[in-house]
Amino acid sequence: MGPVNLDDIPGGSLCVIDTNVLLYAEQGVSAQAQRLLRRCARGELSAILPQTVWQGLTHKLMLAEAMTKRLIAGGNPAGRLAAKPDAIRGLSLHRAKVQALVDLGIGFESCTLTDLTKTAFGLQEKYGLLTNDAMVLAVTIRLKADALVSGDKAFHEVTEVAVHAPTDLRVVWPQ
């Protein structure tokens, strides 16, 4: 069975949210993702982001901010930005966006060594997941969360937890 859409997550559920769903909400390409965050803000759902998601999201938002401000362009954006520490110091929008999630009540869950060595490695073997995806799933399982919320197709075969994904993605192609 594949994932169920985000609007069908029962009220009161504990949700672990993956980076891509947060980006879909931010970019306005999924109304379901935006409604999910509003439900979290109203306290209808409890949301947790594993440490890897907070880090990955912050990194992607920082790179997007630098590209929007035309501080970097071309391949290897992280490498290009790393070579410009003064530019990094001047970036702040990504931090404000992350703080807004904190202000919504989105929780932070540290990843443990046991998550990695005892759970994530086994999930990699079982499902063929990349390390960060396996860590997200490991934390979801440890927390006994009601839902893993991700648009990542790698989670479609997961049986340990209910997987919910946006089914309304609107792809905007560059002109």
C-alpha positions in Angstrom: 0.0 0.0 0.0 1.3 3.4 -0.9 1.2 6.6 1.2 -2.0 8.3 2.2 -2.5 12.1 1.6 -1.8 14.6 4.3 -5.4 15.7 4.8 -6.2 12.2 6.0 -3.9 12.3 9.0 -6.2 11.8 12.0 -6.3 14.7 14.6 -4.2 14.1 17.6 -1.5 12.2 15.6 2.2 12.5 16.3 3.8 13.2 13.0 7.5 13.1 12.0 7.9 15.4 9.0 10.5 15.0 6.3 12.4 17.9 4.7 10.6 17.8 1.4 7.1 18.4 2.8 8.3 21.5 4.5 9.9 22.7 1.3 6.7 22.0 -0.6 4.8 24.2 1.9 7.4 26.9 1.7 7.4 26.9 -2.1 3.6 26.8 -2.4 3.6 23.7 -4.5 1.4 21.7 -2.1 -1.7 23.1 -0.4 -1.9 19.8 1.6 1.6 20.6 3.0 0.5 24.1 3.9 -2.7 22.8 5.6 -0.6 20.3 7.5 1.5 23.1 9.0 -1.6 25.1 9.9 -3.1 22.0 11.6 0.2 21.8 13.6 0.0 25.5 14.5 -3.6 25.0 15.8 -2.5 22.0 17.9 -4.6 19.5 15.9 -1.4 17.5 15.2 1.9 17.2 17.0 4.9 17.5 14.8 8.5 16.5 15.3 11.5 17.0 13.0 14.5 14.7 13.6 17.8 16.6 13.9 18.8 15.5 10.4 15.7 17.2 9.0 16.3 20.5 10.9 19.9 20.5 9.5 19.0 19.6 6.0 16.1 22.1 5.8 18.3 24.9 7.2 21.0 24.1 4.7 18.6 24.0 1.7 16.9 27.3 2.8 20.3 29.0 3.2 21.4 27.9 -0.3 18.1 29.0 -1.7 18.5 32.4 0.0 22.0 32.8 -1.4 20.9 31.9 -4.9 17.9 34.3 -4.7 20.3 37.1 -3.6 22.6 36.1 -6.5 25.5 35.5 -4.2 26.1 32.1 -5.9 25.2 30.5 -9.2 26.2 27.3 -11.1 27.1 23.9 -9.9 28.2 23.0 -6.3 26.3 25.8 -4.6 27.4 24.7 -1.1 31.0 24.8 -2.1 30.6 28.2 -3.7 28.9 29.6 -0.7 31.4 28.0 1.7 34.1 30.1 0.0 32.2 33.3 0.9 32.0 33.5 4.7 31.1 37.2 4.6 28.1 36.4 2.4 27.0 33.6 4.9 27.2 36.1 7.7 24.8 38.4 5.8 22.2 35.7 5.3 19.2 35.8 7.7 16.0 34.8 5.9 16.7 31.1 6.3 17.1 31.5 10.0 13.9 33.4 10.3 12.0 30.7 8.4 13.4 28.0 10.7 12.5 30.1 13.8 9.0 30.4 12.4 8.7 26.6 12.5 9.9 26.6 16.1 7.3 29.3 16.9 4.6 27.0 15.4 5.6 24.4 18.0 7.4 22.0 15.7 9.6 19.8 17.9 13.2 18.8 17.7 14.3 15.3 18.2 18.0 14.4 18.5 19.3 11.4 16.6 21.1 8.9 18.7 24.0 6.5 18.0 21.6 3.7 18.6 19.2 5.2 15.9 22.1 4.9 13.5 23.8 1.7 14.4 21.0 -0.4 15.6 18.0 0.8 13.6 18.9 2.9 10.6 21.5 0.4 9.3 18.9 -2.3 9.4 16.4 -0.1 7.7 18.9 0.6 4.9 19.4 -3.2 4.4 15.6 -3.8 4.4 14.5 -0.9 2.2 17.6 0.4 0.4 17.3 3.8 2.1 19.9 6.6 2.0 21.4 7.3 5.4 19.3 10.4 6.2 16.1 8.7 5.1 16.9 5.7 7.3 17.6 8.1 10.2 14.3 9.8 9.8 12.5 6.4 9.8 14.5 5.2 12.8 13.5 8.3 14.8 9.9 7.8 13.7 9.9 4.2 14.9 11.7 5.1 18.2 9.1 7.8 18.9 6.3 5.4 18.0 4.9 8.2 15.8 1.5 7.8 14.2 2.7 9.1 10.9 5.8 9.6 8.8 5.1 12.6 6.5 7.2 12.6 3.4 7.0 13.0 -0.4 10.0 10.7 -0.8 9.1 7.6 -2.8 11.7 5.7 -0.9 9.2 5.3 2.0 6.4 3.8 -0.1 7.3 0.3 0.9 7.7 1.0 4.6 5.5 -1.1 6.9 6.6 0.0 10.4 4.6 3.2 10.3 1.8 4.9 8.4 3.3 7.0 5.6 1.5 10.1 4.4 2.5 12.1 1.3 1.2 15.1 -0.5 -0.9 14.0 -3.5 -1.4 17.5 -4.8 2.1 18.6 -5.9 2.1 21.3 -8.5 5.4 21.4 -10.3 6.4 24.8 -11.6 8.9 24.6 -14.4 11.4 27.4 -15.0 10.7 29.5 -18.0 
